[in-house]
Amino acid sequence: MINSIFRYGLIFILLILLQVLLFNNIQFSGYINPYVYVMFILLLPVEIPAWLMLLLSFATGAIIDYFSGSPGIHSSATVLAGFVRPYVLRVISPRDGHESGASPSMLSYGLRWFLTYTVVIIFIHHTALFYLEVFRLTDFFRTLWRVILSSMFSIIFILLIEYYRRGK
């Protein structure tokens, strides 16, 4: 138990540092903004209690909001991602179900399953994030284009980090 708390704490700190120091500085024409901190929500154990998932989601988003200077946008989007995560896991669960105490990862369930899981959660997160940021429908297609491009780059970086973790 202490080992898993330490491991997830380390993952949390590393992803927050990566996001704040590296990925917040990547912007291409205002369309591509990769957000890899959501990977923390993706990697939490399958059987985590809902209240703890929402609390960790809020804390993650609030820290990113603090460093980004955004007024609760990341918190809202990350809580939404944490809220829909159990439903997404239920819908795309493997035939034999999830292993007890398992963490959703590429190593545990394979690339295809992890990619599906990541795409759904990241797209939900980014849709909420960018539409809350704009908060109007006049730029609907421009914002949708930002969601798609940022989601693609976020997913690519998350898969690269997961491959690196897998190699360890």
JOBELTA-V486830 format. One line per field, one symbol per residue. phi: phi as a letter, one per 40 degrees, with the letter a starting at -180 (. if undefined). psi: psi as a letter, one per 30 degrees, with the letter a starting at -180 (. if undefined). burial: I if it has 16 or more other ideal C-beta (glycine too) atoms within 10 Angstrom, else O. A space follows every 50 residues. Layout:
BEGIN
phi = ???
psi = ???
burial = ???
END
This chain:
BEGIN
phi = .cccccccccddcccccdcccbccccabfgbbbcbcccdcccccdccccc ccccccccccccccdcccgbcgccccccccccccdccccccbccdcgccc gcbcacccbgccccccdcccccccccccccccccfaccbdcccccccccc cccccccccccccccccc
psi = eeeeeeeeeeeeeeeeeeeefdfffjkjggejjkjffffeeefllegkke eeeeeeeeeeeeeeeeffgkigeeeeeeeeeeefeeeeeeegklegakkk gkkjleeefleeeeeeeeeeeeeeeeeeeeeeeehlgfheeeeeeeeeee eeeeeeeeeeeeeeeef.
burial = OOOOOOOIOOIIOOIIOIIIOOIIOOOOOOOOIIIIIIIIIIIIIIOIOO OOIIOIIIOIIOIIIOOOOIOOIIIIIIIIIIOIIOOIIOOOOOOOOIOO OOIIIIOOIOOOIIOOIIOIIIIIIIIIIIIIOOOOOOOOOOIOOIIOII IIIIIOIIIOIIOOOOOO
END
